[in-house]
Amino acid sequence: MSFSPILVLHISGGITGILSGAVAMCFRKGSRGHAVAGRIFVIAMLCMSGAGSYLAFMKSQTGNLMGGVMTFYMVATAWATARRRDGETSMFDWGALLVALAFGAVAMTFGLQAVYSPTGLREGYPPAVYFIWGAVALLSAAGDIRMLVRGGVFLGAQRIVRHLWRMCLGLFIASASFFLGQQKVFPASLRGLSVWFVPAFLPLVLMLFWLVRVRFTNAYKRTASTHPAGAGFHKQALQG
């Protein structure tokens, strides 16, 4: 069986992204290990989602294309959030906003088309799939608009929350796609087992845990805003 270079990039990026994402979650937030694993995760996930989007577009696979585009957007904007200085924005942020708005509008339109379709489907997917994707995209766009209106993100909980939920959602898309959507590559005896829901949904569980911890506790100290955003972000000290 032969594989195209794009497919190899997609598969290797996905495996590396899931593994490095799991490693990043094991390290204390702000530690060097977390930062190194996070950089590997970002590169791998961008390769995976970019290659996957191209393959899905060439094969007219709407659902996979939407998943790839949203994963790329989430990881790219999460990375940019960690690297920005306080109160800094760029054309990248405006471009990302347009992507999220366009994605959300298309997803909602497809959802409505599925609702009124005689089969209740569009491209083989029910309305709920499109509405969920659309809601996530528009929620993300609202966050982008809020950031741009305020003149950027700042150190502390605001920056960490934006970085955290976007990274974790990107990891969830990858893990769910693999553990639940690609079981055909598993040995026959391991297919269809309920246990695969655990690694698939674990990123969402951890995301909720850390969002609550960061947003509603004093878990993180705010570092001096004179440091570059990337350095400042990784110097956030976890208490307790």
C-alpha positions in Angstrom: 0.0 0.0 0.0 1.4 3.4 -1.0 0.9 6.6 0.8 1.1 10.1 -0.6 3.5 12.5 1.2 0.6 14.7 2.3 -1.1 11.6 3.9 2.1 10.7 5.6 2.4 14.3 6.9 -1.2 14.1 8.1 -0.8 10.8 10.0 2.6 11.5 11.5 1.5 15.0 12.5 -1.6 13.6 14.2 0.3 11.0 16.1 2.9 13.4 17.2 0.3 16.0 18.1 -1.7 13.6 20.4 1.5 12.3 22.1 3.0 15.8 22.6 -0.3 17.2 23.8 -0.6 14.5 26.4 3.0 15.1 27.5 2.3 18.9 27.7 -0.6 18.2 30.0 1.6 16.2 32.3 4.1 19.0 32.9 3.4 21.9 35.3 2.0 24.9 33.4 4.8 27.3 32.8 7.6 24.7 33.2 10.3 24.2 30.5 9.0 20.7 29.8 5.5 22.1 29.1 6.9 24.8 26.8 9.0 22.3 24.8 6.1 19.8 24.5 3.8 22.7 23.6 6.0 23.8 20.7 6.2 20.3 19.3 2.4 20.1 19.7 1.8 23.3 17.7 4.0 22.3 14.8 2.6 18.8 14.7 -1.0 19.9 14.9 -0.6 22.6 12.2 1.0 20.0 9.9 -1.8 17.5 10.7 -4.7 19.9 10.2 -3.2 21.6 7.2 -2.5 18.3 5.4 -5.9 16.9 6.5 -7.8 19.9 5.2 -6.1 19.6 1.8 -6.9 15.9 1.5 -10.5 16.5 2.6 -10.9 19.3 0.1 -9.5 17.1 -2.7 -11.9 14.3 -1.8 -14.9 16.6 -1.1 -15.1 15.4 2.5 -17.0 18.3 4.1 -16.9 17.1 7.7 -13.2 16.4 7.6 -12.5 19.7 5.9 -14.4 21.5 8.6 -12.5 19.7 11.3 -9.2 20.4 9.7 -9.8 24.1 9.3 -11.2 24.5 12.8 -8.2 22.6 14.3 -5.7 24.8 12.4 -7.5 28.0 13.5 -7.7 26.9 17.1 -4.1 25.9 17.5 -2.7 28.8 15.5 -4.6 31.4 17.5 -3.8 29.7 20.8 -0.1 29.8 19.8 -0.3 33.5 18.9 -2.0 34.3 22.2 1.0 32.8 24.1 3.6 34.7 22.0 2.0 38.2 21.9 3.2 41.0 24.1 0.6 42.8 26.3 -1.8 44.8 24.2 -0.3 43.7 20.9 -2.4 42.7 17.8 -1.5 42.1 14.2 -3.0 41.4 10.8 -2.9 37.8 11.7 -5.6 38.4 14.4 -7.8 40.1 11.9 -7.3 37.3 9.3 -8.1 34.7 12.0 -11.3 36.6 12.9 -12.5 36.6 9.2 -11.8 32.8 9.0 -13.9 32.2 12.2 -16.7 34.3 10.9 -16.7 32.8 7.5 -16.5 29.3 8.9 -19.4 29.9 11.3 -21.6 31.4 8.6 -21.0 28.5 6.3 -21.5 25.9 9.0 -24.8 27.5 10.1 -26.0 27.7 6.4 -25.1 24.0 5.9 -27.0 23.1 9.1 -30.1 24.9 7.9 -29.8 23.2 4.5 -29.7 19.8 6.3 -32.8 20.7 8.3 -34.8 21.4 5.2 -33.3 18.6 3.2 -35.7 15.7 2.4 -33.1 13.3 3.9 -32.3 15.5 6.9 -28.7 15.4 5.9 -26.2 17.5 3.9 -23.1 15.7 2.5 -24.0 12.8 4.8 -24.1 14.8 8.0 -27.1 15.8 10.2 -27.9 19.4 11.2 -26.4 19.0 14.7 -22.9 18.5 13.3 -23.0 21.8 11.4 -24.7 23.7 14.2 -22.0 22.6 16.7 -19.2 23.5 14.4 -20.9 26.8 13.7 -21.5 27.6 17.3 -17.8 26.9 18.2 -16.6 29.1 15.3 -18.9 32.0 16.2 -18.0 31.8 19.9 -14.3 31.9 18.9 -15.0 34.9 16.6 -16.7 36.7 19.5 -13.6 36.1 21.6 -11.4 37.5 18.7 -13.6 40.6 18.4 -13.4 41.2 22.2 -9.6 40.9 22.1 -9.3 43.3 19.2 -11.6 45.8 20.7 -9.6 45.7 24.0 -6.4 46.1 22.1 -5.0 42.7 22.6 -4.6 40.2 25.5 -2.8 40.7 28.7 -0.9 38.5 31.1 -2.7 36.6 33.8 -5.9 34.6 33.6 -7.2 36.3 30.5 -4.3 35.2 28.4 -4.1 31.7 29.9 -7.8 31.0 29.4 -7.7 32.0 25.8 -4.6 29.9 25.1 -5.8 26.9 27.2 -9.3 26.3 25.7 -8.2 26.7 22.1 -5.3 24.3 22.5 -7.4 21.8 24.3 -10.2 22.0 21.8 -7.7 21.4 19.0 -6.3 18.4 20.9 -9.9 17.1 21.4 -10.6 17.2 17.7 -7.5 15.3 17.0 -8.0 12.7 19.7 -11.7 12.1 18.9 -11.0 11.8 15.2 -8.3 9.2 15.9 -9.8 7.1 18.8 -13.4 7.2 17.5 -13.2 8.0 13.8 -10.2 5.9 12.8 -10.8 2.6 14.5 -10.4 0.8 11.2 -6.7 1.0 11.7 -7.0 -0.7 15.1 -6.8 -4.5 15.5 -10.3 -6.1 15.0 -10.5 -7.2 18.6 -10.0 -3.5 19.8 -12.6 -1.9 17.6 -15.9 -0.6 19.0 -14.7 -0.7 22.7 -16.2 1.9 25.0 -12.8 2.5 26.6 -11.8 4.6 23.5 -14.2 7.3 24.7 -11.8 8.0 27.6 -8.7 9.2 25.6 -11.0 10.8 23.1 -12.8 13.0 25.6 -10.0 13.4 28.1 -8.8 16.7 26.6 -12.3 18.2 27.1 -12.4 17.1 30.8 -8.9 18.5 31.5 -9.9 21.7 29.6 -12.8 22.2 31.9 -10.7 21.4 35.0 -8.0 24.0 34.1 -10.5 26.6 33.0 -12.2 26.5 36.4 -8.9 26.4 38.2 -7.4 29.4 36.3 -10.6 31.5 36.0 -12.0 31.1 39.5 -9.0 30.6 41.7 -5.8 32.3 42.4 -3.8 29.5 40.9 -1.7 31.8 38.7 0.3 34.9 39.5 0.5 37.7 37.0 4.1 38.3 35.9 5.5 41.7 35.0 4.1 42.9 31.7 7.6 44.2 30.6 8.5 40.6 29.6 7.8 39.4 26.1 4.4 37.7 26.0 5.9 34.3 25.3 8.4 34.5 28.1 5.9 36.0 30.5 3.3 33.4 29.7 5.6 30.5 30.5 6.8 32.2 33.7 3.3 32.0 35.2 3.8 30.4 38.6 1.4 27.6 39.6 0.6 27.8 43.3 -0.3 24.7 45.2 
